[in-house]
């Protein structure tokens, strides 16, 4: 279900942010690296050397808001 939200929203942001999808069952070392303890974990975002994790699935509007905030910070910052 969350995959549908990601597939719908992320194409709009391909040219603005780098988005990666990782299957933690196939890549458990990545899950450990980022401290993923529950699925889904929306994203760990790196910006200016800092990471920001959001746990759980986001709805379409919240995901867009989150991505727009990152883009806005980058443009203003």
Secondary structure, 3 states (H helix, E strand, C coil): CHHHHHHHHHHHHCCCCCCCCCCCCCCHHHHHHHCCCCCCEEEEEEECCEEEEEECCCCHHHHHHHHHHHHHHHHHC
